[in-house]
Amino acid sequence: MSGTVIKLAGRLALNGLRFQYLKRTGHPGKPQAISLEITHHCIAKCIMCNIWRIPSHVKDLPLAQWINLLSSDLLSDLRELDITGGEPFLRKDLTELFREICRLKKENLGKLKSIAVTTNGLLTERVLDATETILKDLKTVRMDLVVVCAMDGIGDIHDKVRNYRDAWKKANETIQGLKELRERYPNLIIGLKTTILPINVDALAAISRYANENDLFAIISPCIITRARYLNPDRAADLVFTEEMKQKVMDFFRTDLFRWSFHAEALVRYFQTGVMKKPCTCGFNYFFVRSRGQLLLCPLIDSSPGNIEESSVSDLFRSDIASQMRRRIGDYPECRQCTEPGLERYALPYEGLKYLFILLKERKDVFLSLHRHMGLEKYFES
């Protein structure tokens, strides 16, 4: 094995031992990835999500509160930040948020390598203008911006999923504009996020081809029913996959159209058994904050240590309630139905042992290629 692989294997083994200790005791690690739902406002009315139903008079946290959170010493090991919503580009102070993050990069966020922002791509002009401003700022502190556009079908299917006229046309215009920006800003990475639904199981191959043709990474995973993140238990009956649909999804993930083999294999097993089995480190090196300040150790579990408006994020993350929740991570009912691909990215390097097994099993060049493709190198840098 090469020196790089040997060093990586040793690090994963140590990570595995550390995580086993933390899991038994409920002690926290230091967050390496966090997600901030900076707004619940959204102009789409997606068929699998009820975030848009939160009344418009319900206020999002002000910018100062988000900056206060990000100023915490708790985040000194943060590697990856996810800005989500609702639709983040609806916030008029979005570029100011990123400018403040750049300032904090020189203070407590010294290890932060990339920021991801999700968008439905419907506000093309606003997305492109804000993205260019953000890219200029991030370039000065050597950080990447990852823009992830929702893409649930090609053409009318996407419009139906988003419940928005010309949603596909607008999203495609946004992506083409982002590609032009990418030519001028090498710190821009563009990808697609597809939610698999009964309505689009026949569109997955076309979405993958679109991603490949436009040099985009693709995150493709089934819809999730949860009282927490998506507020959508009432949608459950409409989002059930028939056995025929499940077979189509499994057939798709068995092709070479989807590059991230670990996620694909896990989803095939899930559709076969109805139970998801994969490592999770939510609450240890990851947490999620809702638009009104509620801290969630896992965005799918409807239980919280408290609100960051009432207590510091450090106190909440290290509280007895959080400790009790951490010991149960992996055993909640939500864990057995979790198909969220983002969470496994943060978990694999930190949990260590499963990723070490993949390293030993795969051809080393294949493993290192996927390791870089997934952007996981940042979790092993000092």
Order of alpha helices (4+ residues) and beta strands (2+ residues): alpha-beta-alpha-beta-alpha-beta-alpha-beta-alpha-alpha-beta-alpha-beta-alpha-alpha-beta-beta-beta-alpha-alpha-alpha-alpha-alpha
